[in-house]
Structures are given as structure tokens and as C-alpha cells.
Amino acid sequence: MNSFLLILVIVLFIIAVWFAWLYYDLKRRMNAYAQLIRNQDNFPTDAKGLENLSNAIASLHSTFDLRLATLDSDNARLSTVLEQLTDGVIIANANGLIQFANPAAQKLFETSNAIGHSVTEIVRNHQLVDAWRRCQQTNEMQSESIELPARRLFLQIIAIPDTHTSGSLLLVQDLTRVRRLETVRRDFISNVSHELRTPLASLKALTETLQDGALSDPDAGPRFLGRISIEVDALTQMAQELLDLSRIESGQVELILAPLAPQSLINSAADRMKMQAERAGLKLLIKCDDDLPNIRADKSRLEQVLVNLIHNAVKFTKPGGEISIEAGSREAVGGIRFAVRDSGVGIPAESLSRIFERFYRVDKSRTGSGTGLGLSISKHIIEAHSGKIWAESDEGHGSVFYFVIPLAKN
């Protein structure tokens, strides 16, 4: 019995020693781990034992939360930028499945949910898809530009390889407006060159004729000099109108806005054009509603618009015709509607939408002198007043040019 108790005591002692060793080994490891954590930056160095370990872990957790909050903030900022970006951004994995597409990309490719679909499904253009595939195969940046006539779009895609995930980043840019501006610039240079060619060629011919002896001719000399003066005036007018148009379009012309009575405006314009209308054998009438409210406008600029419109009406109305200048209140449009109505040759329907373009002239019905800039200048002046200008015409029976100017605020 005693031997049994002795054996039991020895076994219990060994078990106790074993547990004690486990406890001290665990404590040693925990202290070592705590010391490791304490050695990191921003952690306390005076804590002991389990309390030290708890504090260290709490500090580590706080640092992790701070870094996570910073990362979330950066992600939110990046997400906002991508959502507001006008260029399309698409991220695809190595298999060509789209993992991200910002709203601009989905709008450009007319889809509401690109995520999970392949690049081929969403892009639906073999040239753009080929650029993406070349990027995947060569692991180099690729670029491709295409025109979509059906949608009147001009797109450029830039495919950039992602060396970390074997995927790719697609940047899609809508260059439609840039392409249109390039077209406008090219057409502008072409039109200016064309408009300058005629008077310069005429001046050249007239000068050579005078040099060949016509200058001493008492009849031909003065006539040719008169023609030279006319061509120089035309060039001067073109240069001035080009300068005016450039200043207006670039916002360099400052409007002097003040309350203005519509009756005063149309009377002033009519007085300036009265003699020209009489020489052309035309009646110039004024029709203005009584007690019209004032508009807020630059009088000299609006008078320039009315003079341009009346001048066109005079030029393209046959003798015996009639031109009326009208003004009336239009509550529906929130301003005063002005009109210059003529009984002239009219404008073809297919040309009405283009008559306010620079240098555009209706060759079939409106032949004559002029730069083709007057209506374009008038359009810009009216729009600078926050107004609207348009035309209506019945070919062979006359035209009406309307513009609306907002009322002056009380």
C-alpha cells in the first residue's frame, strides 16, 4: 500500500513538474512575443507579461485600423475620380473578363453592366479589340483610333499591360469634339484662303492692266482705280469681321449691358439703313408693340445685329419689295422677340440649318458680295446676351430672321 502511494506521489509530482514547465515555457514565449512587438515603432516599452502583450496587441490593432481607414479613404477618393472622369477606364484580367468599368466607359460602349463580361462583348469593335489583344501578346502599350459613323463618334483606346496580374488597363477617350474642332479649323483656313483668292486675283489683274498702259487712259484708268478701291474695301471688311468674330468667340468683347427700350433700338437701326433701302427701291417698315418692357442689352452690339439682318434683306429683295422690323413681347420665351421680315428670294430648306456658319452662303439664291461672316457674328452676339436667333423662310416668298433677348431685371 505504501509503495502504491509512493508511486502515486511520484506520478503526481512528475505531472506537476510537467505542467509547471509548460506554464513557464508558455510564459517565456509570450514574453518573447511581447518583447518582439515592443521593439516595433510606436509601441510601449515598459509593459510586462500578459498586460504588456495585451497593450501591444491593442496598439497594433489601432495602427491597423488607422491604416485601413486611410486605405478606405484613398479608395473612396480614387473611386470618386474614376466616376467623374470623362475618359472611360476598363480593367480586365488575364482572361479578358472585365473587373472594373467606370460610368464614362459604360456610356461610351452603351452598356449598364460591364463587370464580368469579356472585353470583346463590351467593346464590339474589331480594331479596338485587336489593340487590346496586341497589348496582351506583346506586353506593351498599344493605341488605336477609330471613327463610328453611325454614332458620330471618334474614339481612341490606349491599352496598358498590368505586369502584376497579367491583365490590362484600357483607357478610352472620346475625341469627337477635338476632331470637330480640327475640321472647323481646316475648313476655316480653306474658306479664308478661298475668300481672299478672288479679291487678290482681281487686284492683281487690275494692277497689271494699269501698268500695261490703262492708267493713262482717261476712261479706263479711273474705272480700274475705282474697282481697286472696291476690292480693298472688301478685304478691309473681311479683316474687320474676322477680327470681330475672333474676339467675340474668345470672349474678349465685353458687353456694356444696360436697360434698353426695344422701340429705341429698332428706330436707331432703321434710321441707319433707311437710305440704303430707298436706293434699292424697297419699303422699310417698323412694327413695334406699345409699352414694351426694357431689355438688358448692349445697344451698339444689338444694333449691329439688326443692321446685318436688314442689310441682308435689302441685298436679296427685289425692287418694289418690303422689309419690316418688328418687336413684340413673348411671355413664353421670357423676353422680347425681334424680327426682320423681307419679301425676297428666300432660303432653301436644306440651307436653313447652316446659314449661321462662318462663310456659308446659299449659292443658288443668294449670290452677291459679302464675306459670309455677318450672320455668324450676329449669332455670337445674341448668344452672348443669353438670347436665341433663328430663321424661317419660304423659298421664293421671303424670309424672317428672329432673335429673342431676355427682359431687364427690375
Salt bridges, closest charged atoms under 4 A:
ASP25 OD1 - ARG28 NH2 2.49
ASP25 OD2 - ARG29 NE 3.16
ASP65 OD2 - HIS61 ND1 3.10
ASP74 OD1 - ARG77 NH1 2.98
GLU110 OE2 - ARG151 NE 3.63
GLU121 OE1 - HIS117 ND1 3.55
ASP130 OD2 - HIS126 ND1 3.93
GLU144 OE1 - ARG134 NH2 3.50
GLU195 OE2 - ARG361 NH2 2.84
GLU208 OE2 - LYS204 NZ 3.46
GLU231 OE2 - ARG227 NH2 3.14
GLU249 OE1 - ARG358 NH1 3.47
GLU249 OE2 - HIS380 NE2 3.23
GLU303 OE2 - ARG272 NH1 3.09
GLU326 OE2 - ARG341 NE 2.96
GLU357 OE1 - ARG354 NH2 3.10
GLU383 OE2 - LYS379 NZ 2.82
ASP394 OD2 - HIS397 ND1 3.48
